Amino acid sequence: MSKLTDFKLLSFDVYGTLIDWERGALNALQPLLEKSNKTDLDQKHILEVLHEIEPLIEKEHPDWKYSQVLTAVHPKLCGRLGLQAPSEEESKKFGASVGGWPAFPDTVDALKRLSKTYKLVVLSNVDNDSFAAGNKNGLEGFKFDAVYTAQDIGSYKPDFKNFTYMLNHVKDEFGIEKEQVLQTAQSQFHDHHPAKEMGIKSAWIYRPNAVMGNRKDPVWTWKFDTLGDMADAVDRELAEK
């Protein structure tokens, strides 16, 4: 397939691609940064440490809800950053914050435009309650054709199980084959590398200056700075038909 419009379904990562995972996490950590008088800590360093800790907990506890994962991440992150040890309540608040993280400004309009051409499904490392809250808040209640979460699947990306689950379900629900699916995501670690290994084409929503999920050996079929840029490219292809 040589064109974006040759595909029939977009499988979306959410946090980092549609919702600003990094800004949300940094905002949620702000109370402990202030409490510890360390508001000048380098944000890139904070995110790099967070990205080191989180996948280890997800792998160790694939059955945990993402909000539980974040709750467990919080004291480890604070310890690595030299912050004051958080209370149990402070860590729970950090874990629960995911439902209020903001969307990128281009996201909702781009989803509306892309939905005219594709089935849109979610394949996210999140729990159902957190996604429902994030969709209601950041994504303005956008209606996806299907939502597949780590909680439903019982594992976290980059585990191949998550992609296999998505492929099986979109075939059963929509009659769409793997060759017609385009994995659409920011994270190289969570999405693009496992997708390539499974033979799934991908669109890299690069999100300039993003830290989380990056690798030194990026792979992709298409690359765009934002989802809005991808929607523009799809619109151009449609206009040429």
C-alpha positions in Angstrom: 0.0 0.0 0.0 1.5 3.3 -1.1 -1.2 5.8 0.1 -2.7 6.7 3.4 -6.1 6.3 1.9 -5.4 2.6 1.0 -6.0 1.8 4.7 -9.4 1.2 6.3 -8.7 1.5 10.0 -6.5 3.6 12.3 -5.4 2.0 15.6 -4.6 4.8 18.0 -2.3 5.0 20.9 -3.9 7.7 23.1 -1.5 9.0 25.8 1.4 10.7 24.0 -0.5 10.7 20.6 -4.0 12.2 21.3 -3.6 13.3 24.9 -0.5 15.1 26.2 0.9 12.3 28.4 4.1 14.3 29.3 2.3 17.6 30.2 -0.3 15.6 32.2 2.4 13.7 34.2 4.5 16.8 34.8 1.4 18.7 36.0 0.5 15.9 38.3 4.0 15.8 39.8 4.0 19.5 40.4 2.7 19.4 44.1 5.7 17.2 45.1 8.2 19.4 43.2 6.8 22.4 45.0 6.8 20.6 48.4 10.4 19.6 47.8 11.5 23.0 46.6 12.7 21.4 43.3 10.5 23.1 40.7 13.7 23.8 38.7 14.3 20.2 37.9 14.9 19.5 34.2 11.6 18.3 32.7 13.3 16.1 30.2 15.2 14.3 32.9 11.9 13.8 34.9 10.3 12.3 31.9 13.3 10.1 31.1 13.2 8.7 34.6 9.5 8.2 34.5 9.9 6.2 31.2 12.5 4.0 32.8 10.3 3.1 35.8 6.8 2.7 34.3 7.4 -0.2 31.8 9.0 -2.3 34.5 6.0 -2.0 36.7 3.6 -2.7 33.8 5.6 -5.8 32.9 5.7 -7.0 36.6 1.9 -6.3 37.1 0.2 -6.7 33.7 -3.2 -7.1 35.5 -3.0 -3.8 37.3 -5.1 -0.8 36.1 -3.0 2.0 34.7 -4.1 4.3 37.5 -2.6 1.6 39.9 0.6 1.5 37.8 1.0 5.3 38.1 0.3 5.2 41.9 3.2 2.7 42.2 5.4 4.8 39.9 5.0 7.9 42.0 7.1 7.1 45.1 9.8 5.5 42.9 9.9 8.5 40.7 10.0 10.9 43.7 12.9 8.8 45.2 14.9 8.8 42.0 14.4 12.6 41.7 15.4 13.3 45.3 12.0 14.6 46.2 10.3 14.2 49.6 8.6 10.8 50.0 5.0 11.1 49.1 2.1 10.0 51.3 -0.1 7.1 50.1 -2.8 9.7 49.4 -0.5 11.8 47.3 0.5 8.8 45.2 -3.1 7.8 44.7 -3.9 11.3 43.5 -1.0 11.1 41.0 -2.4 7.8 39.7 -5.9 9.2 39.4 -4.8 12.3 37.5 -4.6 10.5 34.2 -8.3 11.1 33.5 -7.8 14.8 33.5 -4.7 15.1 31.3 -5.1 17.5 28.4 -5.5 16.7 24.7 -3.1 18.1 22.2 -4.8 21.2 20.5 -5.0 19.5 17.1 -6.5 16.2 18.3 -10.2 16.5 18.3 -10.5 18.3 14.9 -8.2 15.8 13.3 -10.2 12.8 14.7 -13.4 14.3 13.3 -11.8 14.6 9.8 -10.1 11.2 9.9 -13.4 9.5 10.9 -14.8 10.4 7.5 -12.3 8.0 5.9 -11.4 5.4 8.5 -12.7 3.3 11.3 -11.0 4.7 14.4 -10.1 2.4 17.3 -8.2 2.8 20.5 -5.3 0.5 21.5 -4.2 2.1 24.8 -2.1 1.2 27.8 -4.8 2.5 30.1 -7.7 1.2 32.2 -11.3 1.7 31.2 -12.3 4.2 33.9 -9.3 6.4 33.1 -9.9 6.3 29.4 -13.6 7.1 29.9 -12.6 10.2 32.0 -9.8 11.2 29.5 -12.2 10.8 26.6 -14.9 12.9 28.3 -12.5 15.6 29.3 -9.6 15.9 26.9 -11.2 14.4 23.8 -14.6 16.0 24.3 -16.4 12.7 24.3 -15.2 11.7 20.8 -17.0 8.4 19.7 -14.4 5.8 18.6 -15.6 2.7 16.7 -13.9 0.5 19.3 -11.8 0.8 22.5 -9.3 -1.9 23.5 -7.4 -1.2 26.7 -4.6 -2.9 28.6 -7.2 -3.7 31.3 -9.3 -5.6 28.7 -6.3 -7.4 27.3 -4.4 -8.2 30.5 -1.0 -6.9 29.3 0.7 -3.6 28.3 2.2 -2.6 25.0 4.8 -3.3 23.7 3.6 -6.8 24.4 2.6 -8.4 21.1 -0.6 -9.7 22.8 -2.1 -6.2 22.7 -1.6 -6.0 18.9 -2.9 -9.5 18.3 -6.0 -8.7 20.4 -6.6 -5.6 18.3 -6.1 -7.4 15.0 -8.4 -10.3 16.0 -11.1 -7.9 17.1 -11.1 -5.6 14.1 -11.3 -8.6 11.9 -14.2 -10.0 13.8 -16.0 -6.7 14.3 -15.3 -4.9 11.0 -14.0 -7.5 8.6 -10.7 -5.6 8.4 -7.5 -7.4 7.8 -4.0 -6.6 9.2 -2.9 -5.1 5.8 -5.7 -2.5 6.1 -4.7 -1.4 9.6 -2.4 1.6 10.2 -1.0 1.9 13.8 -1.0 5.6 14.6 1.1 6.6 17.5 3.9 8.7 19.0 5.8 6.1 21.0 8.5 4.1 19.2 8.9 1.9 22.2 5.3 1.0 22.8 3.9 1.0 19.3 6.1 1.4 16.2 8.7 -1.3 16.9 6.3 -4.0 17.9 4.0 -3.0 15.0 6.8 -3.4 12.6 7.8 -6.8 14.0 4.2 -7.9 13.5 4.0 -6.6 10.0 1.7 -3.7 10.7 2.3 -0.4 8.9 2.4 2.7 11.0 2.1 6.5 11.0 4.5 8.2 13.5 2.9 11.2 15.1 6.2 12.6 16.1 5.1 15.3 18.5 8.3 17.5 18.4 10.3 17.6 21.7 8.5 14.5 23.0 10.7 12.4 25.3 8.6 9.4 26.4 8.8 6.3 24.3 11.6 7.5 22.0 14.3 5.2 20.7 17.5 5.9 18.8 16.4 3.6 16.0 12.9 4.9 15.0 10.9 3.0 12.4 7.7 4.1 10.6 5.9 4.0 7.3 4.7 7.7 7.4 5.8 10.5 9.8 4.0 13.6 10.8 4.6 16.2 13.5 1.0 16.2 14.6 -2.2 14.3 14.0 -3.5 17.5 12.4 -0.7 17.2 9.8 -1.7 13.6 9.1 -5.4 14.6 8.6 -4.2 17.3 6.2 -2.2 14.7 4.2 -5.3 12.4 4.0 -7.4 15.4 2.8 -4.9 16.1 0.1 -5.0 12.5 -1.1 -8.8 12.5 -1.2 -8.7 15.8 -3.2 -6.5 14.1 -5.8 -8.8 11.2 -6.4 
